[in-house]
Amino acid sequence: VQLAESGGGSVQAGGSLTVTCQLSGFFYKKYCMGWFRQAPEKAREGVSVIASEGGTIYSDSVKGRATLSKENTGNNLYSLSLQIHRLTPEDTAVYYCAAAPTAGDCGGGGFEWSVLLPRVHWGQGTQVTVSS
């Protein structure tokens, strides 16, 4: 399994940005996948996740201004995009893509699987910097 993020960069506050994750070799039929981020000197936090059985979860920090989309392009290939509008400097972070086999959902809280499950796959991350 390989995850590769792209689309990070620098943007002015109030603008929009899309980060995309390409997953290859992800052969699981039941899973949870999504985006996390880590700002300097802060703990990693969940941003948005989606489960194979459907349902998308957004963190309170991006709810109402973010859209997560998933595309299964076949041959165990997925594309997972996160678009965030009305960016603020508080959105500055390294954004990571993650995925793991699950029972088909992402759990009640949506993000705990990233630290609780044994087989979580992570990308290398992409930097997003929002300037005021």
N, CA, C and O of each residue as an XYZ file, in Angstrom:
528
protein
N       0.848     -1.191      0.000
C       0.000      0.000      0.000
C       0.884      1.241      0.000
O       1.823      1.352      0.788
N       0.572      2.152     -0.881
C       1.305      3.416     -0.931
C       0.317      4.567     -0.996
O      -0.703      4.497     -1.681
N       0.640      5.625     -0.270
C      -0.168      6.835     -0.274
C       0.739      8.008     -0.633
O       1.817      8.167     -0.061
N       0.300      8.814     -1.569
C       1.101      9.956     -2.004
C       0.231     11.194     -2.061
O      -0.727     11.265     -2.830
N       0.583     12.183     -1.224
C      -0.170     13.433     -1.187
C       0.423     14.449     -2.155
O       1.616     14.432     -2.457
N      -0.441     15.327     -2.627
C      -0.013     16.429     -3.476
C      -0.982     17.583     -3.295
O      -2.051     17.419     -2.707
N      -0.608     18.743     -3.798
C      -1.515     19.875     -3.791
C      -1.278     20.885     -2.699
O      -1.970     21.903     -2.655
N      -0.336     20.651     -1.821
C      -0.053     21.637     -0.793
C       0.601     22.871     -1.385
O       0.973     22.894     -2.558
N       0.734     23.886     -0.564
C       1.366     25.105     -1.026
C       1.031     26.269     -0.134
O       0.563     26.094      0.992
N       1.272     27.461     -0.643
C       1.000     28.673      0.109
C      -0.206     29.378     -0.486
O      -0.364     29.448     -1.705
N      -1.047     29.895      0.383
C      -2.255     30.565     -0.072
C      -2.584     31.697      0.896
O      -2.238     31.636      2.076
N      -3.244     32.713      0.395
C      -3.673     33.835      1.232
C      -4.906     33.451      2.034
O      -5.723     32.644      1.593
N      -5.025     34.027      3.189
C      -6.220     33.802      4.001
C      -7.459     34.187      3.209
O      -7.472     35.181      2.484
N      -8.484     33.389      3.362
C      -9.720     33.612      2.623
C      -9.797     32.814      1.341
O     -10.862     32.709      0.733
N      -8.683     32.255      0.929
C      -8.653     31.476     -0.305
C      -9.026     30.032     -0.085
O      -9.472     29.644      0.995
N      -8.837     29.238     -1.124
C      -9.180     27.821     -1.089
C      -7.986     26.994     -1.539
O      -7.104     27.476     -2.250
N      -7.979     25.748     -1.110
C      -6.905     24.839     -1.492
C      -7.447     23.425     -1.544
O      -8.324     23.053     -0.765
N      -6.916     22.644     -2.468
C      -7.282     21.238     -2.560
C      -6.028     20.385     -2.431
O      -5.045     20.602     -3.139
N      -6.065     19.426     -1.534
C      -4.990     18.451     -1.422
C      -5.542     17.101     -1.855
O      -6.691     16.760     -1.572
N      -4.706     16.347     -2.543
C      -5.146     15.073     -3.105
C      -4.204     13.964     -2.686
O      -2.989     14.151     -2.610
N      -4.782     12.810     -2.418
C      -4.010     11.630     -2.045
C      -4.288     10.528     -3.056
O      -5.438     10.193     -3.340
N      -3.219      9.981     -3.586
C      -3.339      8.839     -4.487
C      -2.954      7.582     -3.712
O      -1.827      7.462     -3.233
N      -3.901      6.644     -3.590
C      -3.647      5.397     -2.886
C      -3.500      4.283     -3.913
O      -4.337      4.131     -4.803
N      -2.445      3.518     -3.784
C      -2.233      2.396     -4.685
C      -2.005      1.122     -3.875
O      -1.472      1.151     -2.766
N      -2.420      0.020     -4.458
C      -2.253     -1.250     -3.766
C      -3.165     -1.409     -2.570
O      -2.930     -2.264     -1.717
N      -4.199     -0.596     -2.500
C      -5.114     -0.644     -1.354
C      -6.244     -1.606     -1.700
O      -7.253     -1.209     -2.283
N      -6.069     -2.856     -1.342
C      -6.954     -3.915     -1.791
C      -8.100     -4.208     -0.828
O      -8.928     -5.076     -1.104
N      -8.160     -3.499      0.292
C      -9.221     -3.750      1.262
C     -10.578     -3.302      0.731
O     -10.684     -2.258      0.088
N     -11.613     -4.090      1.000
C     -12.959     -3.752      0.555
C     -13.738     -2.981      1.623
O     -14.686     -2.260      1.312
N     -13.334     -3.139      2.861
C     -13.955     -2.402      3.959
C     -12.858     -1.575      4.621
O     -11.822     -2.113      5.011
N     -13.081     -0.288      4.747
C     -11.997      0.584      5.180
C     -12.523      1.920      5.670
O     -13.699      2.257      5.534
N     -11.594      2.660      6.244
C     -11.794      4.071      6.539
C     -10.560      4.789      6.011
O      -9.443      4.296      6.168
N     -10.746      5.930      5.396
C      -9.623      6.718      4.901
C      -9.928      8.186      5.050
O     -11.090      8.592      5.084
N      -8.876      8.985      5.139
C      -9.143     10.397      5.300
C      -7.890     11.234      5.484
O      -6.771     10.793      5.222
N      -8.117     12.453      5.940
C      -7.062     13.442      6.089
C      -6.890     13.856      7.547
O      -7.849     14.017      8.301
N      -5.628     14.018      7.900
C      -5.238     14.506      9.213
C      -4.249     15.636      8.995
O      -3.713     15.795      7.898
N      -4.008     16.415     10.026
C      -3.029     17.484      9.894
C      -2.314     17.712     11.205
O      -2.829     17.405     12.280
N      -1.114     18.257     11.095
C      -0.329     18.571     12.281
C       0.328     19.923     12.097
O       1.165     20.115     11.214
N      -0.064     20.844     12.940
C       0.519     22.179     12.945
C       1.775     22.173     13.816
O       1.937     21.293     14.662
N       2.662     23.146     13.616
C       3.875     23.202     14.426
C       3.576     23.202     15.919
O       2.745     23.974     16.396
N       4.250     22.344     16.638
C       4.149     22.243     18.100
C       2.750     21.866     18.574
O       2.377     22.144     19.714
N       1.983     21.235     17.700
C       0.655     20.764     18.089
C       0.521     19.284     17.758
O       1.250     18.755     16.919
N      -0.402     18.637     18.415
C      -0.663     17.233     18.143
C      -1.388     17.079     16.816
O      -2.072     17.995     16.360
N      -1.236     15.943     16.218
C      -1.952     15.660     14.979
C      -3.451     15.593     15.262
O      -3.873     15.091     16.303
N      -4.241     16.098     14.336
C      -5.691     16.083     14.510
C      -6.361     15.599     13.228
O      -5.835     15.761     12.127
N      -7.522     15.008     13.402
C      -8.287     14.567     12.257
C      -8.976     15.741     11.590
O      -9.400     16.685     12.257
N      -9.087     15.678     10.270
C      -9.755     16.741      9.513
C     -11.044     16.213      8.887
O     -12.115     16.786      9.087
N     -10.939     15.129      8.136
C     -12.118     14.559      7.499
C     -11.827     13.122      7.099
O     -10.730     12.804      6.639
N     -12.827     12.250      7.278
C     -12.666     10.845      6.923
C     -13.923     10.345      6.237
O     -15.001     10.925      6.367
N     -13.755      9.247      5.499
C     -14.877      8.624      4.812
C     -14.722      7.115      4.912
O     -13.610      6.591      4.845
N     -15.836      6.423      5.072
C     -15.830      4.977      5.230
C     -16.317      4.287      3.967
O     -17.031      4.880      3.158
N     -15.926      3.030      3.806
C     -16.345      2.275      2.632
C     -17.858      2.104      2.595
O     -18.446      2.019      1.517
N     -18.492      2.054      3.764
C     -19.938      1.897      3.802
C     -20.663      3.225      3.656
O     -21.890      3.286      3.739
N     -19.895      4.291      3.438
C     -20.494      5.600      3.253
C     -20.439      6.426      4.515
O     -20.151      5.916      5.598
N     -20.708      7.664      4.371
C     -20.679      8.574      5.508
C     -19.357      9.307      5.589
O     -18.292      8.689      5.602
N     -19.427     10.593      5.644
C     -18.245     11.446      5.737
C     -18.309     12.226      7.042
O     -19.358     12.742      7.426
N     -17.170     12.300      7.710
C     -17.088     13.026      8.974
C     -16.106     14.177      8.816
O     -15.022     14.012      8.256
N     -16.490     15.328      9.309
C     -15.618     16.503      9.293
C     -15.361     16.952     10.725
O     -16.240     16.863     11.582
N     -14.157     17.432     10.972
C     -13.873     17.999     12.280
C     -14.597     19.338     12.407
O     -14.953     19.964     11.409
N     -14.802     19.757     13.632
C     -15.466     21.037     13.853
C     -14.671     22.191     13.244
O     -15.244     23.210     12.858
N     -13.364     22.028     13.160
C     -12.520     23.114     12.662
C     -12.718     23.387     11.173
O     -12.405     24.483     10.710
N     -13.228     22.424     10.416
C     -13.418     22.629      8.974
C     -14.858     22.419      8.533
O     -15.182     22.631      7.365
N     -15.715     22.011      9.439
C     -17.107     21.719      9.067
C     -17.751     22.944      8.449
O     -17.658     24.048      8.985
N     -18.393     22.743      7.333
C     -19.066     23.830      6.648
C     -18.211     24.535      5.608
O     -18.720     25.346      4.834
N     -16.924     24.237      5.580
C     -16.063     24.882      4.590
C     -15.109     23.897      3.929
O     -14.165     24.303      3.251
N     -15.350     22.616      4.123
C     -14.502     21.588      3.520
C     -15.353     20.545      2.827
O     -16.488     20.275      3.219
N     -14.773     19.961      1.779
C     -15.441     18.884      1.052
C     -14.440     17.770      0.801
O     -13.361     17.988      0.250
N     -14.824     16.574      1.218
C     -13.995     15.392      0.985
C     -14.621     14.566     -0.127
O     -15.822     14.300     -0.101
N     -13.822     14.161     -1.098
C     -14.340     13.348     -2.185
C     -13.404     12.178     -2.436
O     -12.182     12.290     -2.340
N     -14.026     11.050     -2.761
C     -13.269      9.816     -2.977
C     -13.637      9.213     -4.315
O     -14.808      9.187     -4.695
N     -12.649      8.734     -5.020
C     -12.877      8.082     -6.295
C     -12.098      6.776     -6.332
O     -10.896      6.739     -6.070
N     -12.813      5.704     -6.663
C     -12.178      4.410     -6.851
C     -11.911      4.244     -8.335
O     -12.841      4.053     -9.120
N     -10.673      4.312     -8.715
C     -10.337      4.275    -10.132
C     -10.031      2.861    -10.618
O      -9.591      2.666    -11.751
N     -10.273      1.865     -9.740
C     -10.079      0.476    -10.133
C      -8.669     -0.020     -9.866
O      -7.761      0.775     -9.623
N      -8.490     -1.315     -9.912
C      -7.177     -1.932     -9.697
C      -6.557     -1.504     -8.377
O      -5.358     -1.242     -8.288
N      -7.419     -1.438     -7.336
C      -6.961     -1.073     -5.998
C      -6.345      0.316     -5.946
O      -5.438      0.576     -5.154
N      -6.848      1.210     -6.802
C      -6.402      2.591     -6.835
C      -7.519      3.510     -6.378
O      -8.669      3.364     -6.791
N      -7.165      4.464     -5.513
C      -8.124      5.434     -5.027
C      -7.514      6.831     -5.115
O      -6.300      7.015     -5.031
N      -8.398      7.795     -5.288
C      -8.012      9.193     -5.201
C      -8.894      9.829     -4.133
O     -10.119      9.714     -4.173
N      -8.259     10.496     -3.185
C      -8.982     11.105     -2.065
C      -8.613     12.581     -2.000
O      -7.464     12.929     -1.726
N      -9.591     13.444     -2.253
C      -9.322     14.883     -2.308
C     -10.045     15.618     -1.199
O     -11.190     15.313     -0.868
N      -9.358     16.584     -0.639
C      -9.932     17.439      0.396
C      -9.806     18.882     -0.064
O      -8.704     19.381     -0.293
N     -10.937     19.540     -0.195
C     -10.949     20.948     -0.558
C     -11.413     21.757      0.642
O     -12.439     21.446      1.247
N     -10.666     22.787      0.986
C     -11.023     23.650      2.107
C     -11.146     25.079      1.605
O     -10.261     25.588      0.917
N     -12.255     25.722      1.960
C     -12.507     27.118      1.581
C     -12.289     28.020      2.792
O     -12.172     27.564      3.929
N     -12.238     29.312      2.499
C     -12.132     30.319      3.559
C     -11.007     29.975      4.528
O     -11.196     29.950      5.744
N      -9.857     29.715      3.972
C      -8.706     29.324      4.776
C      -8.265     30.444      5.714
O      -8.369     31.626      5.389
N      -7.775     30.046      6.874
C      -7.222     30.976      7.849
C      -5.817     30.492      8.218
O      -5.465     29.345      7.939
N      -5.013     31.356      8.844
C      -3.676     30.913      9.277
C      -3.720     29.687     10.192
O      -2.743     28.942     10.271
N      -4.837     29.471     10.878
C      -4.965     28.300     11.748
C      -5.039     26.993     10.953
O      -4.918     25.912     11.529
N      -5.234     27.086      9.652
C      -5.238     25.890      8.812
C      -3.826     25.489      8.385
O      -3.636     24.444      7.764
N      -2.856     26.306      8.712
C      -1.472     25.989      8.374
C      -1.020     24.731      9.092
O      -1.094     24.644     10.318
N      -0.549     23.751      8.322
C      -0.148     22.466      8.903
C       0.414     21.581      7.801
O       0.324     21.899      6.615
N       0.989     20.478      8.214
C       1.301     19.404      7.274
C       0.083     18.498      7.233
O      -0.385     18.019      8.266
N      -0.419     18.271      6.041
C      -1.614     17.464      5.858
C      -1.208     16.055      5.425
O      -0.450     15.863      4.475
N      -1.746     15.076      6.163
C      -1.426     13.674      5.916
C      -2.676     12.904      5.492
O      -3.775     13.124      6.002
N      -2.473     12.018      4.565
C      -3.514     11.086      4.149
C      -3.291      9.766      4.879
O      -2.149      9.341      5.052
N      -4.361      9.120      5.304
C      -4.254      7.844      6.002
C      -5.394      6.929      5.603
O      -6.473      7.383      5.224
N      -5.140      5.637      5.693
C      -6.173      4.653      5.353
C      -5.914      3.371      6.115
O      -4.767      3.031      6.404
N      -6.980      2.661      6.438
C      -6.836      1.406      7.174
C      -8.034      0.503      6.914
O      -9.140      0.991      6.684
N      -7.824     -0.804      6.948
C      -8.959     -1.718      6.861
C      -9.755     -1.662      8.161
O      -9.185     -1.661      9.252
N     -11.064     -1.615      8.032
C     -11.940     -1.594      9.201
C     -13.124     -2.521      8.933
O     -13.135     -3.267      7.955
N     -14.103     -2.463      9.801
C     -15.330     -3.235      9.587
C     -16.243     -2.551      8.576
O     -17.332     -3.044      8.284
N     -15.805     -1.431      8.050
C     -16.602     -0.731      7.060
C     -16.988      0.663      7.478
O     -17.543      1.423      6.685
N     -16.698      1.009      8.727
C     -16.992      2.359      9.173
C     -15.722      2.981      9.761
O     -14.655      2.368      9.766
N     -15.864      4.211     10.255
C     -14.717      4.902     10.836
C     -14.820      5.025     12.350
O     -14.032      5.730     12.981
N     -15.797      4.334     12.926
C     -15.950      4.428     14.371
C     -16.738      5.656     14.770
O     -16.940      6.571     13.973
N     -17.179      5.662     16.014
C     -18.067      6.718     16.468
C     -17.477      8.106     16.376
O     -18.136      9.041     15.919
N     -16.236      8.242     16.809
C     -15.623      9.558     16.803
C     -15.082      9.972     15.452
O     -14.911     11.159     15.172
N     -14.812      8.972     14.610
C     -14.355      9.266     13.264
C     -12.861      9.226     13.059
O     -12.399      8.895     11.967
N     -12.083      9.560     14.094
C     -10.650      9.717     13.882
C      -9.783      8.805     14.757
O      -8.579      8.690     14.528
N     -10.394      8.154     15.763
C      -9.599      7.374     16.707
C      -8.911      6.179     16.064
O      -7.878      5.717     16.550
N      -9.483      5.676     14.966
C      -8.907      4.507     14.301
C      -7.463      4.747     13.889
O      -6.678      3.804     13.787
N      -7.111      6.004     13.653
C      -5.765      6.294     13.179
C      -4.704      5.950     14.219
O      -3.542      5.737     13.871
N      -5.095      5.895     15.502
C      -4.128      5.561     16.543
C      -4.441      4.224     17.202
O      -3.597      3.680     17.913
N      -5.629      3.687     16.982
C      -6.024      2.460     17.662
C      -5.804      1.211     16.821
O      -5.537      0.138     17.360
N      -5.915      1.343     15.513
C      -5.826      0.166     14.654
C      -4.381     -0.196     14.360
O      -3.510      0.674     14.334
N      -4.123     -1.486     14.137
C      -2.741     -1.928     13.917
C      -2.209     -1.712     12.506
O      -0.996     -1.657     12.308
N      -3.103     -1.588     11.520
C      -2.608     -1.498     10.144
C      -3.086     -0.196      9.506
O      -3.959     -0.192      8.638
N      -2.505      0.883      9.948
C      -2.830      2.182      9.381
C      -1.701      2.599      8.443
O      -0.529      2.596      8.819
N      -2.069      2.951      7.241
C      -1.099      3.371      6.244
C      -1.124      4.891      6.132
O      -2.193      5.500      6.082
N       0.051      5.494      6.093
C       0.176      6.957      6.059
C       0.983      7.411      4.862
O       1.882      6.714      4.392
N       0.644      8.594      4.378
C       1.460      9.234      3.377
C       2.555     10.055      4.037
O       2.654     10.110      5.263
N       3.369     10.685      3.219
C       4.499     11.476      3.719
C       4.078     12.878      4.149
O       4.803     13.547      4.884
N       2.925     13.317      3.698
C       2.439     14.629      4.085
C       2.740     15.700      3.055
O       3.684     15.591      2.273
N       1.917     16.734      3.072
C       2.116     17.886      2.192
C       1.857     19.149      3.000
O       0.880     19.231      3.744
N       2.739     20.131      2.848
C       2.665     21.352      3.643
C       1.643     22.323      3.062
O       1.632     22.589      1.861
N       0.795     22.841      3.924
C      -0.136     23.910      3.563
C       0.162     25.099      4.462
O       0.165     24.977      5.687
N       0.411     26.243      3.850
C       0.723     27.456      4.600
C      -0.251     28.549      4.193
O      -0.368     28.891      3.016
N      -0.947     29.088      5.181
C      -1.921     30.149      4.926
C      -1.400     31.427      5.564
O      -1.150     31.476      6.769
N      -1.243     32.444      4.760
C      -0.720     33.711      5.260
C      -1.843     34.735      5.385
O      -2.789     34.754      4.598
N      -1.709     35.574      6.387
C      -2.755     36.585      6.639
C      -2.502     37.849      5.841
O      -3.277     38.802      5.929
